[in-house]
Amino acid sequence: MDGLSALLPPGRVLSDPDVLRSYSHDEAEWAPWELPAVVVRPRTAEEVQVVVRYCVERGIPVVTRGAGTGLSGGANATAGCAVIALDGMRAIREIDPLEKLAVVEPGVVNDDLRAACAEQGLWYPPDPASSPWSTIGGNVATNAGGVCCVKYGVTGDYVLGLQVVTGTGELVRLGRRTAKGVAGYDLTSLLVGSEGTLGVITEVTVRLRPRREPEHTVAGYFSSVVAAGLAVERIAAAGLTPSALELVDRQCLAAVDEWKNMGLSADADTVLLGRTDAPGAAGDAEADAMVACFEAAGATWSARSTNQAEADALFDARRLAYPALERLGPVLTEDICVPVGRVAEMLGRVQAIGERHDTTIANIAHAGDGNLHPLLLTRPGDEDGRARAQAAFADIIAEALELGGTVTGEHGVGLLKRDGLRRELDPAVLALHRAVRDALDPHHVLNPGKVFGQENE
Amino acid sequence: MDGLSALLPPGRVLSDPDVLRSYSHDEAEWAPWELPAVVVRPRTAEEVQVVVRYCVERGIPVVTRGAGTGLSGGANATAGCAVIALDGMRAIREIDPLEKLAVVEPGVVNDDLRAACAEQGLWYPPDPASSPWSTIGGNVATNAGGVCCVKYGVTGDYVLGLQVVTGTGELVRLGRRTAKGVAGYDLTSLLVGSEGTLGVITEVTVRLRPRREPEHTVAGYFSSVVAAGLAVERIAAAGLTPSALELVDRQCLAAVDEWKNMGLSADADTVLLGRTDAPGAAGDAEADAMVACFEAAGATWSARSTNQAEADALFDARRLAYPALERLGPVLTEDICVPVGRVAEMLGRVQAIGERHDTTIANIAHAGDGNLHPLLLTRPGDEDGRARAQAAFADIIAEALELGGTVTGEHGVGLLKRDGLRRELDPAVLALHRAVRDALDPHHVLNPGKVFGQENE
């Protein structure tokens, strides 16, 4: 692709094999990937447009990526593709305290945006566990979730507008800067979560909130994941709106503790971590009500945390669970989401599935949302164990659908959930998806093979 | 269309001229309409599917409507079309307090859903002024706003899933019942606000919230709309999150009072009505902070309402302003939305536009959102005044765009804002819209001529 280099400033087009390898896949350990033909690191929307137009003219697949922290293989390179890496476009262009919005380039790291907003008394809520590394562009492309979603919603709830290069190489602005607006179709929401198949995002306008009240933390210890699941249901039934409601099991706590020596040796099988940011006395009352729900559901121990450092350590452990387990061997991450009333049943089923397939399954979960992340653990090089884990993975998907759930709550379809998507959606609905994709990417150059699978599948 | 009658149970297909006339237009006083060929009042999704398939096969335009309370002509009949009136499909199928969702037929009236939810301690927030009459299906098709949007968002923020008959006559389910989910494109959001051009909605699954705290009301009197606009900006700058922030001018209050004798003779040019539903002491503090903002912005009088009946009367007056003015003559309703920091300037410009075109303009506004509804008043039969009002309408749109606003904040494009849409969106973005429309309505039978205009325009 020497021709492409000539169209861009020096240094943008990279083809060193080590570079190609380092940009060739995300963190979905088990998803296939190939080496790209080139990696392009544009600095402007116009440079992105040059790359897309070049690829459209030649039928070269375009795979877009941010930090590569995805867990479904959505950013994995295909043979001969051009990877557009947006990690060099990391300017925060504007934070407007009056309109409560920010305009950022797609490569801005989630935590960096949050910190910049906090300096002005503002808050950008979406907080995936990858927030120290993942980018806003990637968060938008996958409609990333996080801990605060249970009260504050997901990334898409904060996207007001996008600048996008389309599958025909047009550079367009979608959405708006006003609080409301219904002029035309909501193409902004259509792009959110489209995993690079409908356009390349070159700028994001996000909605912000005023800084919130300090949170109270509540912890509960339970003798099983099912008992913890019943406590989650009880909190929903009580009409509480926690600002976080996370589940971490003993295997995860032990793995984090072994790595970080945080003194987390919880005397429990499963821990629930709740938070409330209701102001003043309402926050106190909600924290007390959460403790009461935990106790009524049979918690072996439950209390409000009086020590902020200790509370933060528990949430850090939640965030670090995935990398901590990865240190021990290949991890296959699930991402099902079920109705809140089915959380306990699904957690029980996951346990049974692990036993059935002789597979160790650890659990973290955005429990309040019903978004479960069973983590299927294998030993390095254990091919038989790997096959058993894959069978368990398929069963988890099937049983989540049986309970009225979805195959992906926040990680996206990518490569790992393509079969799941076909199980979840009717053929007529899949046909609508393809029609929309054909409308916006008529040449099929944008991340082909992801989400839907190849054309002949 | 005798053939259609034979495919449906008796009484569904209506062709009495009076019936045709009564279903031929919405409340957009100045939008053109024709008599439909038939009106069909289906009772099930399958019956809707029969009608759409019949029309697809014969190229008959389908115009879908709920209660017909729209203000942009989006539900106006075109010559020879089939009107599908969903006002007979008004079952609330399910309210689930644990999952906090409801499943309803499209003809359920907004206030009826709210009342049914309240019985179970739940709250359906979207509250357009038409809520006593308008239907959830119509609210979804236009992405209706309302008073509580300033804190709680618009209709689309509450739509979890839809059942839809597509432009090819397929009956499909989009979206989900879980709190989160990213399996495939967000086609649900694409359908929301698509004004009947992408599918006919036959069922809606909405998200609910727990019942909220009682609200405190704050009123402020101002000597001009511009002064009131500056108070709105001050509230945003202070980082307050009122649960309502409405503007009503003296002309509206006088018209309502003349009609309803509510004793509203406000000693002010413009009234701002704020509310807060923050719990306990936080609510008291936020109400006091609003009063302080009003006073700092030069309110001639401002206070917290200590009398609930009086507070409700002021909000009733806000809701009744439009019908009250309609009693006096034809009203052309504007629906621009500008950034909060431009509200005062835009209100000043509206005043100047009215003077320039010798047109009386009253004002109501969801001021906290920047969503302004200048109401252009004419005398019955005054053709010259009507032409002046239309010139003023065009100027308001142009100046809203100049200030970074949108031509429609919550009423939709319909017929009245088609020119505005073409001014607001780039040709490349309009082309994306047409591509998406062609994907989902390939035969161009769904509300043709609305939103985009005719094909040759």
Interface residues (C-beta under 8 A of the other chain):
Chain A: P97 L98 E99 K100 G121 T142 N143 G145 C149 V150 V154 G156 D157 T166 E170 V172 R173 L174 R176 R177 T178 A179 K180 G181 V182 A183 G184 Y185 D186 L187 S189 L190 V192 G193 S194 L198 R209 P210 R211 E233 A236 A237 G239 L240 T241 A278 P279 G280 A281 A282 C337 V338 P339 V340 G341 H366 G368 D369 G370 N371 G404 G405 T406 V407 T408 G409 E410 H411 G412 V413 K417 G420 L421 E424 L425 D426 A428 V429 L430 A431 L432 H433 A435 V436 R437 D438 A439 L440 V451
Chain B: P97 L98 E99 K100 G121 T142 N143 G145 C149 V150 V154 G156 D157 T166 E170 V172 R173 L174 R176 R177 T178 A179 K180 G181 V182 A183 G184 Y185 D186 L187 S189 L190 V192 G193 S194 L198 R209 P210 R211 E233 A236 A237 G239 L240 T241 A278 P279 G280 A281 A282 C337 V338 P339 V340 G341 H366 G368 D369 G370 N371 G404 G405 T406 V407 T408 G409 E410 H411 G412 V413 K417 G420 L421 E424 L425 D426 A428 V429 L430 A431 L432 H433 A435 V436 R437 D438 A439 L440 V451
